Structure formats: structure tokens, C-alpha cells
Amino acid sequence: MPNLDGRTVRDGDTAESPTLRAFLEDWLESIVHSVRPRTWTRYSEYVRLHVVPTLGNRTLGDLTPKDIQTLYSQKIGQGLSPRSVLHLHRVVHRALAHAHRWGLVDANQADLVEPPRPEPREMKALSPGEARRVLVAASGDRFEALYAMAITTGMRQGELLGLRWRDVDLDGRSVRVTGSLQYIPGRGLRVSSPKTARSRRNVLISEVAAAALFEHQRRQELERAESTGWEDNDLVFPNRRGRPIYATNLLDRSFSQLLQRAGVPRVRFHDLRHTAATLLLGQGVHPKVVSEMLGHTNTSITLDLYSHATPTMQREVAGAFDRLLSEPRTEQGITN
């Protein structure tokens, strides 16, 4: 049960009810070891920046759906995006679900609230020609292998930056995804467990990626030998001292310049993941194979995200029927 310091008493009630501020502080403390550090930090920020300043002094038992709906409307009016308000709703809903289970409220008031419906995010993927130009532009770059891996495996940025040599099998042309590099307030950069069980996976790599990784390993051995302060963290893609790389530094000091050299439209690093999936589906690779490569929970997520690639697959299916049914049949003496 949460501790109820800071609680208030409603007139006529026989039981005490905490303020929303006190309850949320207790709730955050109770889940600190049951969610990923990055998730907990995000929850804490939504609570501290958006919920507490507006509703923190409200008694938990007095909170109404209208209070929550008004909070969302105010945040939209203040410029918070509908998608961010949707994330805020999910935090509030999860917290109040715990309040219900703990017996502090009779129902989850967030169940009766309509969160905003954000517009679908525009998904960008490089064309085959653009992907080739990026790889050509990356030739000789310190992070050539990282970009080759991103485009050919669809691994997330954090998964690539957290990849360790002990999880790389160059002879078997595969890597094991066992963690993701994340920034944790107060602790710095750490390799944390994957996002989901399916995110922990084996990924086969192409000859292009394997060759780039082999050359990258050779260069890194030279960097280590020449460095006077190398930290051996076993990272495949560290900085020049062997330490983890901040994602913002990679984007600002390398990725942006790479796109300029390649002469391709400005995209997010995450769009290289979309590029890998789109190119594979466009080549007729089975969605289940692509889903497993990306670490999606199930194939339906892959199909929903990359529905734009299914027309190519459907054309191939139609073509297969045309080839099958237009050829003369000679089995069992039957001809057309």
C-alpha cells in the first residue's frame, strides 16, 4: 500500500484520501523497479511537468473525468502535441489503475476520458537508389559499419550503439541483440535490457554488413593501440576512447553530414529502420521474417506499419496466379 503523507480529508468521508500529488509520488516510487529506467523517467516527467502543476492539490477521491479531460484540453492549448497528450493519458490511466487496485478509488476515472487522436506519423524510407548512395557516401567513414548495419538489419539506434563484440559472430554472419544503450538520469549512458522479449533476438547480417564490420574491427584495434586512455567496454561502436556514444553526438557530428554527402533527403536515423523493412518487403520477403528481424511483438505490427509496401507483394501474388493458371496443365493427361 502507498504511504499517504500529504493526504487530505473530504468533508463527510469516513476514509482519508491522498492528494493526487502524494499518490503519484508514491506510485512512481512503487514502480521504479518494475519498469525500464527510461520509461520511469518519462513517467516522472509527465507527472512533474503536466499533472502535478494543474491537479496536484486535488484530492484523489474527488478527481473526476472532467478534471482529466480539462487537463488534456489545456495541454493541447498550451502547444503540447496530440501525440504527447496521448502519452500523458496513458501515464494517468496506468497510475489510476494502480489507485483502483490499491482500493484508494472505486473506479479508474481515466476510463471515461477521450484522449486526443494524433495524426499518424509520416513514415519515411529511402529508396533503393538513395540507400545505395548513403552506403557509398559512408565508405571510409568511421561509422561505415554502423550505417551498413542500420540499413540492412533495421536495428534500432540504441541497439546498435549498445552492441558488444561478444554478441557479434562474423564467421556465422549474425549478431545477437541483447541490449540497448540508453541515457539514465544520474547514471549516464548504460546498456539496458531490450524493450520487449521479442527485441532480444538473433539477426543474420548481409555480406555487405559483415565486410564493413570486419574492417571496422580492424580500425578499432588500431584506435585502441594508439589511445592512451581507452576504456574497454566491449562496444562495437564506441567513441574514440572506447566510451559509449551519445545519440545526439552521432546525429550532429556524423549522420547529418552523411546525408548531405549522399545528396538524399533529410531523414531521422530511425528511418533507416523503416528503410530496411520497406526494401525487404518490396523484394517479397515474407512479413514474418521481417517482423522477427525487427523484433516486433507480432507480424500484425509489421503489416500495419508497412502497409505501404504490401501493394508490391500483392502484385507478386497476382502475377504468381497468372503464371500458374495461364500455363497448360499436363498432369494426369489433362490439358487446357
N, C-alpha and C positions, 0 to 999 in steps of 0.2 A: 504493500500500500504506500502511496506517496505521503510524504510529510506535508502537513497543512499549514506551515508557517506562513503568515501573511494572509490568512483566510479572513473572511467577513461573515457575519451572521445576518440572514434576512429576517425581517420582522414576521412573526407568526410561524417561523420554521422551528422544528424541533432538532434538526440536524444542522451542523455547520457546513458551509460551502466555501471553498477557497476562492480567491480571486483568480482570474484567468492567468494573470502573470505568474502567481505562485504555482498554479497547476502546471503550466507549461515548463517552468524551470524544473519541477520535479519530474515531469515526463521526459524531458531531454536527458536528465541525469539517469533515468531508469533505462534508456535505450542506448546509452553510449557504447555498450559492449555488444550490442546485438545488430548494429548496422555498420556499414563501411565508414571509415573516418571521414571521407569526402562527403558522404551522404549526411552524416551527423552535422558536419559544418554547414552544409546547405540548409538543413532544417533549422539550425540555430540562427542563421542569418535571416531567414524568413520570419521567424518568431520575433527576433530582436528588432528588425528594421520595419516590419509591416504590421504584425499583430499587436504586440505589446503597446506601441505608442497610441494606438486607437482604442483597443479594447482591453488593455491590460488590467485596468482597475474594475472592470465589470466582474460581478460575482459569477462563477462558473454556472451555478444553478439558475441564474437569471438570463443567461445567454440565449438569444432567440435566432431562428433562421434569418429574420430580417436584419439583425445586427451583422451577421456574417455577410449577407448579400450586400448590405450597405458598404461594408469594408471593401468588398471586391469592386463595387462601383467607384468608390473613392480612389482606389489604386489605379483603375483604368483612367480616371480623370486626371490623376497626377502624372500620367505618362508611362505607367508600367504596362508592358505589353500583355495582350490577352494570354499568350503562352505562359508568361511568368505568373500571371494571376491564377492560371490553371494549376501551375506547380504549387502556388500558395494554398490553393484549395485542397490539394492532396495532402499537404502537411497538416492543415487544420483538421481535415477529415480523419487522418490517422491518429492525431492527438486525441480528438474527441471520442474515437472508438476505444481508446485506452480508458478514458474517463468513464465510459459506459461499462466496460468490463470491470473496472475497479469499484463500481457502484456509486460513483460520485454524481452521475446524472441518469435520468430514466431513459434517455434516448440520445442518439447522435444527431444533433441539430443540423450538422452539415449534410445529412442525408436529404434534407428538404431544400437545399440551396442549389440553384442552377449556376454552375461555373461558366465562364466565357468559353466559346468555341473558337480557338485560334485558327487562322488560315493555315493550310498545310505548308510546311516549309518547302521552298523551292529546292529541289534536288539537282545538283549539277554534276555532270560526269564528263570527263574528257573523251573525245572521240578517239578511235584507234590511232589516227594520224597525230593528234595532239599528244597522246600518251607516248608515242614514239619520239616526238620532239622533246618531251620532257626528259626521257631517258638519255637521249643524245646530248642534251644540254648538261645533264648531270655527270656525264663521262669525265672522270678525273676529279670530281668533287669529293671532298672528304666524306660526304654523306650519300655518295652514289648508291651504295648498297641499301641504305635506308629507303631511298625513293624507289629503287627497284623492288624491294620487298613490299612497300606500301601499294604499289600499282599492281603487283602480281599476286599478292596474298590477301589484300583487303584488311590487313591487321590494323587495329586502332593505333593512334599515335602513342598513347600511353603504353600499349602492349609492345610496340617497337622500342620505345625508349627504356622500357623495363626488361627487355630481352637480355638473357645472360648466355654466355658461351656454353655453359654446361647444358643448355637446352637446345643447342644447335648441333645437328648431325649432317655435316657437309657430305659425307660419303653416302648417307642414306637419303640425301636431298629432302630433309624435313627439319622442322623446328617444333618445339613444344611451347605452347603459350601457357605459362604458369603464373603470371602476374602482370601488373600494370603500374607504371610509375605515376605517382600522384603527389601533389603538394598537400601536406597536412600541417595546418597552423600550429606553430610551437615546436614542430618536429622536423620541418623541412621536407625535402623530397624523399619518398620512401616507395619501395616496390610492394604493393598491396595485393591481396588475393584478387582473382578475376571477378568481374561483375556478377556473373552467374556461373552455375556448374557447367553449362554448355560453353562458356567462354574459355574454360580450361580445355585445351584441345591440341591435337597434332595437326600441323599444316604442312602439306607437301609443297616444295618450292621448285620453281622452274630452273632450267639450266642458266637462264639469264641471271636470276637472283643468286643462284649458287655460285656462279663465277664472280659476281660482284662481291659476295660475302667472303669468298676466298681471298680476293685481292684486298678487301677491307681488313681482313685479319692480318695479312702481311704488313699493311701500312701501320696498323695499330701496334704491332710488335716493335716496329721502328720507333714510333712515338714513345712507347713505354721505355725503350732503351735509352732514348735521348732525354727523357724528362728526369728532373731531379726531385720532383715531388709527386710522382704518380701514385694514385690511390687505386689499389687493385680491388674493384668491386665486381669483377667478372662481367661487366656490362659490355654488350656488343657495340652500343652507340653512346659512349660517354663523351665528355668534353676532353680537351687536350691534357687534362690532368687525371683522367680516369674517373671523374666525378659525374653524377647524374646531370643531365641537361634540362634546364627549364624549357618548357614547351614554347614560351613566348620568345626566348632567345633563338630557338631553332627557326621559328617563323620569321622573326625580324631580320636575322643575320644570314639566313640561308635560303629558306623556301621562297620568300618574296622575290629575291634576286634570281632564283632558278626559273621561276615562271616568266620573268622578264626576258631572260636569255633565250628561253624556249619560244617566246612570242605567242603564248597561249593566254586565254582569258584568266583573270584573277579568280582563283577558287580557294576554298578552305582546304587545309590539309585533310580533313575528314572526307572531302570529296574524292580523294584518291581511293578511299574505301568504296565509295559509290562507283567509281570508275572500274575497279576490279570486278565488282558484281555485275555491272551493266555489260561489260565486254564479254564476260563468260556466258551470261545468259543469252546475249546476242549471238554467240557462237553455238548455241544449242546445248550447252552443258546443263545437266539436269538440276532443277532448283534445289533438290535435297542436297546435292553435292556442294552447291554454292552456299546453302544455309549452314552446312557443317563447317565449311571453310571460314565463314564469317563469325561463327559462334553464336548464331541466333538460337533462341529457345526452341522454335519450331519453324517448319518450312513456310507456314502461312505468313509469318512476319516477312520473310524474304519476298514472297509473292506480292504482298501488299506494298512493300517499299519499292519494289522494282517492277510494278505493273506496266511501266512504260516500255519494258524490254520484252514483254510477252507477245506483242504482235509479231515480232520476228520468229518466235517459237511457234506461234500459230500458223504462220505461213509455211514453216517447215513441215508441220503436221499435215496441212492441206496438200503440200507437194508430195509427201510420202504416200498419201491416198491416191493422188493422181498417178504416181508411178506404179503403185500396186495394182490399181484397178484398170489401168489402160493397157497393161501387158497381157498378151494371150495366155490363157491358162491351159496347160497341157497335163495337169495332174489327173490321174485316173481316166485318161482319154478324153477329157472334157476340153473343148476349145471354144473360143468365142466366135 
